[in-house]
Amino acid sequence: MFVKAVFFVITTLFVSAGGLWAADRPTAFLVAAQGDPAPGTVGLTYAAGPCGNTEFGFDEPQTNESGNVVFLSCLSDGTQGLFFTPRNQPTTLVVVSGSTLNGLGTLSAPIEGPRMNEDSTIIFADDGIVGSTTAALFLKKKSGPLKVIAKQGDPAPGTNGGVFSEFDDMSINDDGDVAFIATYIVAAVTKTGVFFYDTDGSIRSIIHSDNSLPKGDKICSVGDRGTFDGPWVNDGDVVAFVVDCSCAAGTTCTDFNSTQSPRVGSVYAKPPGQSVQPLVLVGDPVPTTKGGTIGQSIGMGSVALNDNNVFGFEAEISGGSTDAVVATKTLGGSIKVCAVDGQPADDTTGNFASAAGDTMGLSNASMNADGVLVFHSSTSDPINFQGVFTCKNGNVDAQVLTGDTRPNGGTYGNTEEEAVGDNAIVFDDEVSSPPGVYLIPNIQ
């Protein structure tokens, strides 16, 4: 009787609806939930979407090593707010659409970004300003005023007289340097580039329309914000980016209607003072027993390049016996695969994605300073059908699963939009009621 009782206690503790060995996974904490009062507003609450381009209410949560969190949320009056939650401290409002900034104009949704570094300096953009300018890129230090670092109409350096038009994705390193994607206009033609803002206030071009790439490829001469993806900048000022519109040497390369290079969708990097270098090329061989090469869908999270120039990514596989991998690639080094679609998913009874019929499978991967990959994936486990996982040196560990109990009750409906800040992970649950943003301050 005693042995049976002990066995029952053990199995109840470790084999539960939350999955195998649930007690081994780290504790998650609630940051914000829909229906909660929205700090800094008058009587508003966090609300369901859509607002701007945010469909489910919460969007783009980010964190850092301190476990501080910044996130976007739709509000109950239909506006969109950007909020900052220091670890174990009250949430504050950074900015809300509909507010007016002196000398600039009135902000509107969608707010693009945000991104945050270890000093909790936040960057974001707004392309719907009504006032003296229509778009701007902003920087907000933890204890400082909102600062415009680039705006519509400003010169776009290195573009033969171009001026900035709109701003898109961005990245900030711990020194406060910013890499960002922007469209610019030259002679009434819209073009696109990746640019670098230095803390001394100067801006320079990293790469832009009409520039050449390794292997003779050329970037499309006309382009919207879809020409590039990323970017990612580390503390060594190395900037990585994806080129989604390029053509092979000797062909006309105007826009997405032009015949695209077989390498379109590849990832490149530019170290300071050096030329652009290939980082992960479409067609690169994948070192697994499953075979195949890197396909034209390469996905990364908001933090993908660490200070050792190690890049974390997920990629579709072409010509192999698996659909996708999560892997790393050091600039100048070789691809190292960490997880493969179809392999057993840690702490679940299933495999990554394939048996679940989820063609997305392994998700965009993020990379922390210690070389730990963070990604989410669907699984074939009917209870733990999705989760956030870490991977290092081939060891995959579940950090949170849909079967786990949420700190505000119930179980997770999904675990997505994850972002990494060294040993902290932030993610949201867009399905269970109420939807929320959650923080794991210490990954295991």
Buried (B, 14 or more C-beta within 10 A) or exposed (E): EEEEEEEEEEEEEBEBEBBBBBEEBBEBBBBBBBBBEBBBBEEBBBBBBBBBEBEBBBBBBBBBBBBBBBBBBBBBBBBBBBBBBBBEEEBEBBBBBBEEBEEBBBBBBBBBBBBBBBBBBBBBBBBBBEBEBBBBBBBBBEEEEBEBBBBBBBEBBBBEEBBBBBBBBBBBBBBBBBBBBBBBBBEEEBBBBBBBBBEEEEBEBBBBBBBBBEBEBBBBBBBBBBBBBBBBBBBBBBBBBBBBBBBBEEEEBEBBEBEBBBBBBBBBBBBEEEEBBBBBBBEBEBEBEBEBBBBBBBBBBBBBBBEBBBBBBBBBBBEBEBBBBBBBBBBEEEBBBBBBBBBEBBBBBBBBBBBBEBEBBBBBBBBBBEBBBBBBBBBBBEBBBBBBBBBBEEEBBBBBBBBBBBBBEEBBBBBBBBBBBBBBBBBBBBBBEBBBBBBBBEBE
